[in-house]
Amino acid sequence: MFPEGMGGLLIKKWYAVLLYLFCFGCFADALTLSADMKQTSLVGYAEILVEPQHEILFEQIITSDFASRFRPFSQAEVNRGITHQAVWLKFSIHNPSSRAIEWVLTPETSYIDNIDIYFTAGSNSQQATLNLSSRNTRAGASSDSWQHRRLSDYLAFSSRDIAYRLLNAKFVAQPGESSSFYVRLSSNTLETMNVQLFVEEKGAFKDRTLTEYFLFGIYFGLFTALALLTVILWSYTRSYSYKYYIYFLSYLVFNIVMWTSLNGFSFQYFWPGSPQIFNQSFHILYLCVAIFSFLFGRQLLNTRLLLPRLDKLLLGLIALYVFAVILRLFGVYDLVLYISFFSLLSMAFQPVLGWLCYRKGNTYVLLYIVAWVPYGISLILSLISASSQWSAFGMGLIHLTQAAVLFECLMLILATLDKMRSTSSKLQRQAQLSKLDPLTNLGNRRHLSDHIAYLADLEEREGEYWLLLIDIDHFKQVNDRYGHATGDKVLVELAQILKNECRSVDVAIRWGGEEFIVLINVASQKMAYNIAERIRQTFMNSVSESGNQTFRHTLSIGMDELIFESPDAFSVGLEGADKALYQAKNAGRNRVVSFADGVAK
Ligand SMILES: Nc1nc2c(ncn2[C@@H]2O[C@H](COP(=O)(O)OP(=O)(O)OP(=O)(O)O)[C@@H](O)[C@H]2O)c(=O)[nH]1
């Protein structure tokens, strides 16, 4: 019946037409508007055509040649990875109600640079039934029946129909009206592409965005609070290390600016008249976040000492990212895009860095690891998703990453505090050791002078302060007879007696050689004398050993009161006690003499 081959060709054509009708029938139903229509994706309602080379004109797209090249717009088509392609979406909108409905078209993300909307006026009206706000409206882009609007990140923020962070177009659909739309989404440069578009009744849009702005307000408020907390910490621990704060504060600030840019707020609030800054700053911000995360990480983890080789690698990465920032400032685009994505990816390996330092004995880095794990994981997922077509790339992953970075910054502050605590307790320990006598474990002269300074500074003091200067009698003989080691043992035994006799408010130190000082706070001279007597008697009654031999020993004490109201309280008191001690030795040793008794005088 047909010439050879002709039948097959016709059948193929019929299949193509049937397939087209099937797809159009399934996916190209008009999106029906309603008076309370919530945010509705165009997935399932639109058809998609991908334009790899930016070569198709609108005049061509509406011809029948291109009609068959559209395919159903499914969720899998939403995420297009990093690409330079443009995408056409074709759909129709119907208002079956008897009232005009105001509705809004918005994309899901701020990554799309330009949205060109071509649309027909309503088919059931003689008037221009599809009313647009006057801005950016250019009627008759290709023919009289189509109108064209351009939404673009390269236009000032004020060009938007609604002062909303993402591109948006507002329409009014008259009662019973049906309108056809061709929407072209494109970016001026190589970029992550997400072609999710939403249609929403204007009232529902307002309600939703009110809640959205409120939540973002809390989010950025918390972020700012963390930055303020860091400044407060800095002012309290100024002497610690300014680098921590500079790096961490810079990391926080760049994070805040980066996320406000990604969410579209920076354009709305910071530089609404400068689309160029908005569009060019993204990758620089990614790079700066990575640079300061590594500078801070090196500082906190002390990689320079613990992992010198890895530290050099980190320095290399930081240098690469700085270089990429410079390249961008000189206009290099594509290479910097990939380096900036890599810089974010490299941050996800911070927990590994923390772990390696932990294994080197850096125990306070545990909080650092906890900080980075959720952020690192969500960052990897978001990056894979944003740079490939692997996932449907909704905002879910981005919001997860945003939540994780807030948690991360809070944890990093705690990690810094933890390091400070650990370092200061080490310093405290060292300071304590420097005030100890290594043989007897009593305090030394430095400890006593600190305590004297503390007492002198007190506004009010209760009771009396007495200084007991204690000297072992004939100690040289102990050394000579039993050896130096035994002499040391006797010194330790006396130190133990002094510790036992002193209360926590008193201070016992080794003044030097076989001389000790005890500073006691008592109600009267009598009490001080009794304590001194007790020390003398306990020492006299204690027995020391040297090999098989045992021996006894005695000590003498000179005491004087410290009058803190007068200048040089300590040196005057020490002199008095020294004179009293001299008196005690001269009087035959093994006794307590008080300078205040006038004996010494
Ligand atoms: N074992 C030991 N002996 C010490 C230490 N420091 C000082 N000495 C000794 O203490 C002795 C002090 O002797 P002297 O100052 O002559 O006084 P003394 O023998 O105790 O006689 P009087 O104080 O007059 O009763 C010296 O022999 C020092 O070598 C020490 O840390 N360990």
The ligand as an SDF file (V2000), in Angstrom:
LIG
                    3D

 32 34  0  0  0  0  0  0  0  0999 V2000
   70.5790   17.9080  104.9470 N   0  0  0  0  0  0  0  0  0  0  0  0
   70.4640   19.1770  104.6610 C   0  0  0  0  0  0  0  0  0  0  0  0
   71.1840   20.0770  105.3280 N   0  0  0  0  0  0  0  0  0  0  0  0
   71.0590   21.3760  105.0700 C   0  0  0  0  0  0  0  0  0  0  0  0
   70.1930   21.8330  104.0800 C   0  0  0  0  0  0  0  0  0  0  0  0
   70.2750   23.1740  104.0190 N   0  0  0  0  0  0  0  0  0  0  0  0
   71.1580   23.5520  104.9530 C   0  0  0  0  0  0  0  0  0  0  0  0
   71.6580   22.4780  105.6030 N   0  0  0  0  0  0  0  0  0  0  0  0
   72.6200   22.4340  106.6760 C   0  0  0  0  0  0  0  0  0  0  0  0
   72.1290   23.0210  107.8670 O   0  0  0  0  0  0  0  0  0  0  0  0
   73.2490   23.3590  108.6400 C   0  0  0  0  0  0  0  0  0  0  0  0
   73.0080   24.6500  109.3300 C   0  0  0  0  0  0  0  0  0  0  0  0
   74.0470   24.7900  110.2440 O   0  0  0  0  0  0  0  0  0  0  0  0
   74.2540   26.0870  111.1160 P   0  0  0  0  0  0  0  0  0  0  0  0
   73.7590   27.2940  110.3560 O   0  0  0  0  0  0  0  0  0  0  0  0
   75.6610   26.0930  111.5350 O   0  0  0  0  0  0  0  0  0  0  0  0
   73.3570   25.9030  112.3640 O   0  0  0  0  0  0  0  0  0  0  0  0
   73.0610   24.7200  113.2890 P   0  0  0  0  0  0  0  0  0  0  0  0
   74.0870   23.6580  113.1280 O   0  0  0  0  0  0  0  0  0  0  0  0
   71.6750   24.2330  113.0890 O   0  0  0  0  0  0  0  0  0  0  0  0
   73.2290   25.3610  114.6770 O   0  0  0  0  0  0  0  0  0  0  0  0
   72.2370   26.3400  115.3620 P   0  0  0  0  0  0  0  0  0  0  0  0
   71.3080   26.8670  114.3280 O   0  0  0  0  0  0  0  0  0  0  0  0
   73.0890   27.3690  115.9290 O   0  0  0  0  0  0  0  0  0  0  0  0
   71.5280   25.5120  116.3500 O   0  0  0  0  0  0  0  0  0  0  0  0
   74.4620   23.3740  107.7140 C   0  0  0  0  0  0  0  0  0  0  0  0
   75.3130   22.2820  108.0330 O   0  0  0  0  0  0  0  0  0  0  0  0
   73.8830   23.1870  106.3490 C   0  0  0  0  0  0  0  0  0  0  0  0
   74.7190   22.4280  105.4960 O   0  0  0  0  0  0  0  0  0  0  0  0
   69.4440   20.8370  103.3240 C   0  0  0  0  0  0  0  0  0  0  0  0
   68.6800   21.1170  102.4320 O   0  0  0  0  0  0  0  0  0  0  0  0
   69.6170   19.5420  103.6530 N   0  0  0  0  0  0  0  0  0  0  0  0
  1  2  1  0
  2  3  2  0
  2 32  1  0
  3  4  1  0
  4  5  2  0
  4  8  1  0
  5  6  1  0
  5 30  1  0
  6  7  2  0
  7  8  1  0
  8  9  1  0
  9 10  1  0
  9 28  1  0
 10 11  1  0
 11 12  1  0
 11 26  1  0
 12 13  1  0
 13 14  1  0
 14 15  2  0
 14 16  1  0
 14 17  1  0
 17 18  1  0
 18 19  2  0
 18 20  1  0
 18 21  1  0
 21 22  1  0
 22 23  2  0
 22 24  1  0
 22 25  1  0
 26 27  1  0
 26 28  1  0
 28 29  1  0
 30 31  2  0
 30 32  1  0
M  END
$$$$
